[in-house]
Protein backbone atom coordinates (compact mmCIF):
# COMPACT_ATOMS: atom_id res chain seq x y z
CA UNK A 1 0.00 0.00 0.00
CA UNK A 2 1.39 3.35 -1.03
CA UNK A 3 1.95 6.00 1.58
CA UNK A 4 0.44 9.21 0.28
CA UNK A 5 1.71 11.83 2.72
CA UNK A 6 1.29 14.82 0.38
CA UNK A 7 -2.52 14.70 0.51
CA UNK A 8 -2.57 15.11 4.31
CA UNK A 9 -0.36 18.22 4.38
CA UNK A 10 -1.91 21.63 4.81
CA UNK A 11 -0.12 24.55 3.26
CA UNK A 12 1.19 27.20 5.69
CA UNK A 13 -1.24 29.86 4.43
CA UNK A 14 -4.26 27.63 5.10
CA UNK A 15 -2.86 26.65 8.50
CA UNK A 16 -2.46 30.32 9.48
CA UNK A 17 -5.95 31.10 8.18
CA UNK A 18 -7.43 28.24 10.24
CA UNK A 19 -5.56 29.46 13.33
CA UNK A 20 -6.89 33.01 12.89
CA UNK A 21 -10.43 31.70 12.39
CA UNK A 22 -10.20 29.65 15.58
CA UNK A 23 -8.92 32.67 17.50
CA UNK A 24 -11.85 34.76 16.24
CA UNK A 25 -14.30 32.06 17.28
CA UNK A 26 -12.78 31.78 20.76
CA UNK A 27 -12.85 35.56 21.22
CA UNK A 28 -16.47 35.64 20.05
CA UNK A 29 -17.36 32.82 22.42
CA UNK A 30 -15.72 34.66 25.33
CA UNK A 31 -17.61 37.85 24.43
CA UNK A 32 -20.89 35.94 24.33
CA UNK A 33 -20.21 34.47 27.76
CA UNK A 34 -19.36 37.98 29.04
CA UNK A 35 -22.61 39.38 27.59
CA UNK A 36 -24.55 36.57 29.27
CA UNK A 37 -22.90 37.30 32.62
CA UNK A 38 -23.71 41.00 32.19
CA UNK A 39 -27.35 40.15 31.45
CA UNK A 40 -27.60 37.95 34.54
CA UNK A 41 -25.94 40.63 36.68
CA UNK A 42 -28.38 43.28 35.44
CA UNK A 43 -31.37 41.12 36.30
CA UNK A 44 -29.96 39.83 39.60
CA UNK A 45 -29.02 43.23 41.00
CA UNK A 46 -32.16 45.02 39.85
CA UNK A 47 -30.35 48.35 39.62
CA UNK A 48 -32.30 49.46 36.54
CA UNK A 49 -35.98 50.08 35.95
CA UNK A 50 -37.86 47.22 34.34
CA UNK A 51 -38.40 49.09 31.05
CA UNK A 52 -34.73 50.01 30.70
CA UNK A 53 -33.67 46.51 31.76
CA UNK A 54 -35.81 44.99 29.03
CA UNK A 55 -34.26 47.24 26.39
CA UNK A 56 -30.71 46.50 27.53
CA UNK A 57 -31.39 42.76 27.58
CA UNK A 58 -32.91 42.95 24.09
CA UNK A 59 -29.83 44.78 22.79
CA UNK A 60 -27.50 42.21 24.40
CA UNK A 61 -29.57 39.40 22.87
CA UNK A 62 -29.39 40.97 19.40
CA UNK A 63 -25.60 41.28 19.67
CA UNK A 64 -25.40 37.62 20.62
CA UNK A 65 -27.62 36.62 17.69
CA UNK A 66 -25.28 38.53 15.40
CA UNK A 67 -22.28 36.69 16.84
CA UNK A 68 -24.06 33.37 16.40
CA UNK A 69 -24.97 34.05 12.79
CA UNK A 70 -21.75 35.56 11.56
CA UNK A 71 -19.12 33.59 13.46
CA UNK A 72 -20.58 30.24 14.46
CA UNK A 73 -22.86 29.74 11.44
CA UNK A 74 -20.16 31.19 9.12
CA UNK A 75 -22.53 33.67 7.47
CA UNK A 76 -19.58 36.03 6.97
CA UNK A 77 -17.91 33.60 4.55
CA UNK A 78 -18.37 33.63 0.80
CA UNK A 79 -20.81 31.13 -0.67
CA UNK A 80 -23.40 31.44 2.09
CA UNK A 81 -25.74 33.78 0.27
CA UNK A 82 -28.67 31.35 -0.08
CA UNK A 83 -28.72 30.34 3.62
CA UNK A 84 -28.47 34.04 4.49
CA UNK A 85 -31.47 34.81 2.27
CA UNK A 86 -33.44 32.02 3.95
CA UNK A 87 -32.53 33.15 7.47
CA UNK A 88 -33.28 36.80 6.78
CA UNK A 89 -36.50 35.82 5.02
CA UNK A 90 -37.53 33.80 8.07
CA UNK A 91 -36.77 36.72 10.37
CA UNK A 92 -38.81 39.02 8.12
CA UNK A 93 -41.74 36.54 8.09
CA UNK A 94 -41.58 36.31 11.91
CA UNK A 95 -41.62 40.11 12.24
CA UNK A 96 -44.60 40.38 9.88
CA UNK A 97 -46.44 37.63 11.76
CA UNK A 98 -45.85 39.30 15.13
CA UNK A 99 -46.90 42.67 13.70
CA UNK A 100 -50.06 41.14 12.26
CA UNK A 101 -50.90 39.43 15.54
CA UNK A 102 -50.30 42.70 17.36
CA UNK A 103 -52.65 44.57 15.03
CA UNK A 104 -55.34 41.90 15.36
CA UNK A 105 -55.04 41.86 19.15
CA UNK A 106 -55.21 45.60 19.77
CA UNK A 107 -57.49 46.69 16.92
N, C-alpha and C positions, 0 to 999 in steps of 0.2 A: 504494500500500500504506500502510495506516494505521500510524502509529507509536504503539504502546501502551506508554508508559513507566511507567504506574501499576502494571502487573502485575509488573514487575521490582523494584519498591521493597520494601524490608524495613522494617517499622516499627521505631522505635528500641528498643522493649522487646524485640523478638525479636532484634535485633542485639546488645544487651547480654547477653541470655540465651545466645546462641551464643558470645559472647566468653568468658563465665564458664565455659561447658561446655568450651571448648577449653583454657582455663587449667587446669581440673581434670584434663583428660586429660593435659596436658603434665606437671603435677606428679606424677600417678600414674605416668606413664612414667618420669620421673626417679627416683621411689622404687623402681620395679621394677628399674631398672638398678643403683641403689645396693644393693638386696637381693641382686642377682646378684653384684656385686663382693664384698659381705660373704661370701657363700657360697663363692666362689672363694678368698678370703683365708683363711677358716677351714680349708678343705681343704688349701690350699697350705702354710700354716705348720705345720699339725699340732699346734697348741698344746693341743687338747682330746683327751680320750679318744674312741675310736671310737664308743662308745655315745652319749655326750653329743653328739658331732658329728652323728650320724645324727638325733637328736631336734631339734637346732637347725636342721639343713637341712630336715627335714620341716616344722617350723613356718614357716620362711621360704618354703617352697614353697606351703604353704596360704595364706599371706598374699598371695602373688603370684597364686594361683588366684582368690582373692577380688577382687583388683584387676581381673583379666582379666574376670571375670563381671560385676561391677557397673559398671565404667567403660567397658571397651572393647566389651563385648557389650550394654551399655545395659540390664542387668537391673534397675537402680534406677528406671527410668522406668515410668510408668504404661502399661498395655496390653501388658505382657510377661509376663502371668501364665501363659499356656499354655506358652511356651518355658521358663519357670522350672520349671513342674511337670515337663516332660519332662526337663530337665537334672537336677533333684533326684531324679527317679525313676530315671534312668540311674545316678546316683551310688549310690543305695540298692541297685539291682540289682547293681552292681559290688561293693559291700561284702558283700552277701549271698553272692555267688558266691565271693569270696575267703574268706569265713568258712566256707562249705561245703567248699571245697577244703582249707582248713586242717584242718577236722575230719576229713575223709576221709584226709588224709595222716598225721596223727598219732594216729588212733584206734587 
